[in-house]
Amino acid sequence: MMTLNKRIIFKLFFFLLIINHPEALSDCNFKSGKYITQLDKPNSVKQITINVPKSKSYFKNLLKIDRDPRKNINQEYKKKFNANINVLYNFGHCNYKAKIWQNGDWKDHIDASKFIRSLNVRLKNGNIINSVKFKLLLPKTRNNYNEILGTLILRELGFISPETFEVDVVVNGIKSRMLFQEDSTKELLERNVRREGPIFEGDEKIMFNTTSGYISSDIDTDQVQLARLINNKWLSKGIISQHIVIKSFFDLQNSYLEYAFNHNNTPNIVKPNMSKSNEFGDFYFMMMAMNGWHATRPHNRKYYYNSFESNFEPIYYDGMLHLRHQINLDLENEKKSYKTGYFGYRNAFNSKYKFAYIDKINQPSFNSKINRKFQDRVISYDSNLDSFYKQSMSTIRKNILYLQKNINNTEPSIIPKESKENLRKSFLNNLNDIGFNQEYIENIYMIDNNYKITTNMRSFIVDQMQLSNIFKTNKYKDKRLIFLLNRLPDFIIRNNNYSAYEIPIINTKVVQSPGIMVDILEDKKTINISQRNTKDWILFSSGEANDWTFNFTSLGVTSRDQNDQQRYNVYGLTGCLNFYDYKFNNVSFNIKGGGCEDSLNLVRSHGNIDKITISNAYSDALDIDFSDLSLNLVKILQAGNDCIDLSGGDYYINKLEVSKCLDKGVSVGEKSKVTVIDAKVDLSNIGFSVKDLSILSAKKIDSNAFITCLESFQKKQEFGGGNVKIDILKCSSEVKIDRNSFVVYPNQ
């Protein structure tokens, strides 16, 4: 076991490696920390210039795609090329190393006559608008401005949607106007205020299985398509990640089986949360209103598994939106055609369904916000684009009202329900009928830190990395192998142990481990929470607390089990006491101990908190992510790691007192904006740490830290330096600033 002293020495050594590693800092002629606001706006990117050293080979590759008789772009032509990329801003430029390769399935992604094409880009260092991996698309492949506006609307409504904007691109001297769109990665989730987790998509490999490149149009591939894992590296992080992926993958595959069985009677949508929420119904409704049927095709679908809510969320991808097209559904003569995208739509809703965002999308404030952001994402907002914008928004609203009226006046057909066993048998029969036989995983067992896989043909053992590659590629040793379990493995079921209930008085959903004890004192507006064992946890979500006090008492812990490799548990929670999607008004927290990674974790929450006191935290005392909070008083005494960790949000702290933090007193990261009035950090290794495009504005800081009273730097590739301004700084040790950060403090 690693002692606390050894842990902090290791952390400091690791930090020195990061701060001195040349790949950690981008090669720009300006301090990124000085231009944080500008770097967050897409219209700051004036031009992206790409130079491919092997230009002859690069252009020959394009011509080979053009001359290939197949309709699609074959995988053999998606060769990766080294490239040098220059990003021009109006305040400077950056140079990056990258890999680029052909994007897209079809030949609309190339224009050989102009020597241009859609590209996938993976930066080796640096980022563009926080994106490390992204696409540069020929505008016609996404209906140009329809995609920019559509992704904005979806993200503003709360759906996960990729950053998309117009940009001038020069590739080996050839200039064109393209669409920049981020890939489905960790950065996409964080931009959409989600914590990193599994991302899946429909597996379309079966569609490209013949010599001609595309499976025969006579074969209905919807009946044999399943899903695959995209971000397989997340699975490789540890046992907890693997358990989360296996559980969620099992649920999603069953939804695909259900769709395959009923696809002749249902709309083009896989709904893994059908019995839990309307998220997928709302998403499908919005795709119809925006004429984005292409995004509803099962092989185009992408999904994020949200561990906090134990369900899936749709990720928008490739809708081929037509925002100005007013729909007109002829229910009497509805054709059974997947080309319209509306076949069977009535079965997606019941007559009592109401689109959740029908009021929000009609608000003037919503319209003005979308218009402002749309202008930030196009190169020239002229009268033609203004007309496009107004017509699009007007038509979307008309389509929403039209759809809502039709749904309320139409009863859905009854879709037959089948057992999972019959769904599975039907799927396997369909595979045999089209002659597409493939090996499939029936069971998975844990053997130490490896996995024994039993298929319909054999058994073998794989390590974590091999398992992640199987889930991503649906292959093992170059042979097709799909994930199709008979049942959830026992080691997953054993860990699926929790209680769920509601507390009506604060209109709150609660999920907790069996050992948690909760005592509600309604007259005193106090909730007392305690543990029976050190790993017990509780989650409060989707609620509102006014003038309440939460007291949490932990059993405490002095060491951590060696098997605890990851910060979170199988529910994705890092804290002993957790709040998610929560509203606070004059709330107080008193916490003693905490054997989890965080004693108190607040995620996607807002409002004001009067007082937080935490003592004797095993690791981080207070961790806040993706939130907008005002904190009056924070007092923390002793933490095994950071006393306070703030990420991805907007935070105001009136008075702060932290002491005996083994690592940092206050850590500010991942594009946070923090205002501090009066802060004192005592007996800690590092006082304030501001990194990764975060902004700290402080009136007074008294930092009595052993090693560093203040540091500002870039830690992660997808971000940049920090920005710090302190009016009064009392510093007992040194100040460290990397070349990407901008810091102003007295007595410099």
Secondary structure, 3 states (H helix, E strand, C coil): CCCHHHHHHHHHHHHHHHHHCHHHCCEECCCHHHCHHHHCCHHHEEEEEEECCCHHHHHHHHHHHHHCCCCECCHHHCCCEEEEEEEEECCEEEEEEEEEEECCCEHHHEECCCCEECEEEEECCCCECCECEEEEECHHHHCCHHHHHHHHHHHHHCCECCCEEEEEEEECCEEEEEEEEECCCHHHHHHCCCCCCCEEEECCHHHCCCCCCCCCCCCCHHHHCCEEECCHHHHCCCHHHHHHHHHHHHHHHHHHHHHHHHCCCCCCCCCCCCCCCCHHHHHHHHHHHCCCHHHHCHHHCEEEEECCCCEEEEECCCCCCCCCCCCCCCCCCCCCCCCCCCCCHHHHCCCCCCCCCCCHHHCHHHHHHHHHHHHCCCCCCCHHHHHHHHHHHHHHHHHHHHHHHHHHCCCCCCCCCCCHHHHHHHHHHHHHHCCCCCEEEEEEEEECCEEEEEECCCEEEECHHHHHHHHHHCEECCEEEEECCCCCCHHHHHHCCCEEEEEHHHCEEEEECCCCEEEEEHHHCEEEEECCCCCCCEEEECCEEECCEEEEECCCCCCCCCCCCCCCCCCCCCEEEEEECCEEEEEEEEEECCCCCEEEEEECCEEEEEEEEEEEECCEEEEEECCEEEEEEEEEEEECCCCEEEECCEEEEEEEEEEEECCEEEEEECCCEEEEEEEEEEEEEEEEEEECCCEEEEEEEEEEEEEEEEEEECCCCCCCCCEEEEEEEEECCEEEECCCCEEECCCC
